[in-house]
Amino acid sequence: MRFLSGRGVKLTHTFLDDESPLTVPAVSVTVRDALGQTVYTGDATSSGDEWAATLPAQPEGVYTVDWTAAGLAVDKGGFEVVGAFLFSLPEARQSDMDLADTVRFPTAELKHYRAVVEDEFEAITDRSFVPRTTRIEVEADGSATLFLGYFDVTAVKAVEGPSGPLDLAGWAVDSSGFLRAPFELRDGDRYTVTFGYGFGQAPEDVKRAGLLRLRSFLTAERSGIPDRATSFVAAEGGNFTLATAGRNGWETGLPEVDAVLKRYKYGIFYDVFGVAR
């Protein structure tokens, strides 16, 4: 679940036993940030089997949620707050006349698959096309530099060392993900770094590719071609070879999408430095 920074966060949850909703008398909600600090706690309200809680706007980052029902084990969940989306839902609905059908394609489904597309594009290119904040642990190698393993790093927000939080004065980071301390870091010591990364605004070609990929997820049944097919013979004649994800260098199986994503990969970087995320 993904929300935009500067907006309120509405969380919903249904307690299930496999597919059957459970009836519970009361539910409380606890939300923690990436540091484990509680940012919200309160009672949820119910509408039928669904429970909901509304939080004020939260900073970029990843959050965990505990839904505690009287007499039941705690259900755990989470959400992320980002600085922007790859495309808006109105843009998605306008990109294909079928997606304008809010009954067939409800808002929740479009939101879900938008996040799927954003995550897939990041997995393919090792770059985020939306502003995100994450927190990772890195081991020092005896130099003054830590490699974060992310590209397009925009800012370091916190660093915790073996002795606790550190003053960021004198620390510097570049967009390639190299974080430099004002002193040498003892070999083997581990540092937890919170930082922002990603494009401030998605490039137009990536946005268009994202809309194409979204439509491919949501309207796959329209093609009439089996999912496992690598070729087909048209009724009008002619044998066609399909671009198939995972074969011959194709990532999504959509040539226009794969061509765009290929332009944003940093393959040479990994070849030279011999590192990978």
N, C-alpha and C positions, 0 to 999 in steps of 0.2 A: 504494500500500500504506500502510495507516494503523494505528498502534499507540497504545495508551493509556499515558499517562505513569505512571511507577511500576511498570511491568511490564517484563519482559525482552522483547527484540526478536529474533524468529527469522526470519532471511532465507533464502529459497530461490531457486535459479536453475538453469535448464537451458540449456546451450549448444546453439543450433540453427543448422542450415543450411537456411533456409526452414522446412519442417516436420520435417526429419530431425534427431534428436538427434545431437550429436557426442560421441565418446568422447575424453576428455582425461585425462592421467595425474594431474594435481594442479592445485588451484585455491587462490589466495589472495584475501583480501577486504580492502578498505580502505574505511572509512566516514569521511566528512568532514561537519562541520556547515556551517551557512550562512555562517560566516566563513572556510571553507576549512581549518579546523583538523582534523587527524586525530584522531578519537575512538576508533577501533578499527582494528586491523590483525591479521590472523591467517590461519591455514589453514582452508579449508572441508572438511567431511566429505561423503562421497558415499553415496547410496543409489540404486543403479541409475544413471540418467542425471541425477538431481537432486543438486545440491550445496547444502549448508546451512551456516549460521553463526549462532551465538547470541551476542547482545550483552547486556550488563547494561542496566538501565533507563536511558533517555536523557531529557534535558529536552525540553519542548515545542519544536518547530521542524521545519525541513525538512532532510533529510540526503541526500547523494549516496553511491552505492555503486559501487565498481569491482570487478568480478569478473575476475581475471587468471588465465588458463589457460596452462600451459606451451606455447609454440609457437603461440599464437593471440592475435589482437587482444583488447584489453580490452572486455568487455561492460559498459555503464554502466546503472545503475538508480538508484532512490531510494525514500525512504519519508518519512512524516511522523509525528511524535508529537503527539498532541492531549490535551487535558485531560479530554475526555469524548466519548461518542458520542451521536447523536441518539436512538438506542434500542438496547437490547441484542439479541443474537441470540435468546435465549429469548423476548423480547417479540415479535420478528418471527415466530418459529415459532408462537407462540400466537395470532397475529393472523389466521391462515388455516390451515385444516386441511391444505391441500395442502403448505404450507411446512414442516409437521412431518415430511415425508418427507425424511430426510437423504441418501437415495440420489439422488433426483431433484433436490434442492436442497442440495448439499454446503455445508459451512461456508465454504469459500473463495468460492463464488459469492455467498452472502449478505453476506459482508464487502465484496466488490467493489461490489455494488449499493447497500449502505448508504452507502459513500463517494460513489457516483454521486449518490444522493439528497441527501446533505449538500452536495455541490458545486453541484448544480442549484439547491437552495433559496438558497444564498448568491448565485449568479449572478442569480437572479430578484429578490431583495430587497436586495442589497448589504449583507447582514448575515449573520454566522455564528451559528448556533444551538448551536455547540459551542466551547469555549475553544481558540484556536489561537494560534500565534506565527509571525510572518512578518518578513521583512527587505526593505525597499525603499529606493530612492534618490530623494531629493526635492531640487528646486532651490530655493534661497532667492530671495526677491523684494526683498530690502533691508530687510524688516521683521524683527521678532523672532519671527515665527510661521511655522511650516511646516504645510501641510495634508497629512495622510497619505493621505486618500482612503478611509479605513475608518471604519465606525461601531463603537460599543460597545468603544472602546479601553479597556483596563483598566490597562496599565502600560507604560512605556518601559523597555527592558532595556539598550539600548546605543545610543549615537550616535557616529558617526565623521564627522569633518569633513575639510577639505582637509589638515589637519596631523595627522590620526590620531584615536584615541579621545578622547572628551571626558568630563570630570567631569559627572555628571548633577545635581549639586547646583544647585538653582535652576531646573531645567527642570520644566515642568508640562504635563500633557496632559489634555484633557477627552474625554468619551465620544464627541463628534462628530468626533474625529480631528484637532483643532488642537493642535499641539505648540508651546509657547512657551518660548523661550530667555531666559536672564537678560540678554541683550545682543542688539543688532541683528546680523543675519546678512547678510554682504555679498552684494549682488545677483549672481546667477549662480553662486555657490558651491554645490557639491553635497554633501548630507549623507546618509549611509546610516544608517537608523534600524531597530533591531530592537525590536519591541513585541508585546504580547499583546492579543488582541481577541476578541470573541464573548461570547455568553451564558454565565454560569456554569452554568446548568441550562436545558435546553430547555423552553419553555412546553409545557403538556400538549396544547394544540390543535395545535402544530407537530409534536409527536411523533406524534400520531394521523394528521396529514396525511402525515408521513414514512412511516408504516407503509402507508397507502393507496398512496402512490406506489411503494413497494417492491413491493407486490403487483402493481401495474399493469405494472411492468417484467418481473417473473418469471413472471406468468401471463397474458401478453397473448394467447397462442394460444387461451385458453379462450373469448374473446369471439366468435370466428367472423366478425368484421367486418373487412374489408380495412383495412390501415393507412392508405390514402389516402382512405378514405370520409369524406365530410362529412355524409351522411345515409343512411338506410336505410328500407326498407319491411318491417315485421314480417309474419311469416307469418299472424298472427292479424288483420292489417289495421292501418292507421295508418302515416303517414309521419312519421319522427322526424329532427330536425336534431341533429347531434352537436356537442358542444363540441370544437373541433379546435385543438390547440396551434399558436400562431402566427397564428391568425385571430380577429378580433373581440375582441382583448384577452385571449384565453386564453393561458396560459403552458404548462401541462402538459396541458390538455385534460380535466382532472378538476375539475369545478366546485367540489367541496368543498375540494380542495387549493388551487386558485387563490384561492378566497375567503379562506382562512386566510392565504396568503402576501401577499395584497393589503393586509391589515391591518398588516403589518409593514414595508411600504415607506416610505421617506422621500422621497416624490415632491416634497413642498413644499420640502424642503431644497434639492434641486437646482434647482427653479424659482427660488428666491430668490437663491441664491449663484451659479448658472450654472456649476456644476462637476460633473464626472462622473468616475467611476473608469475 
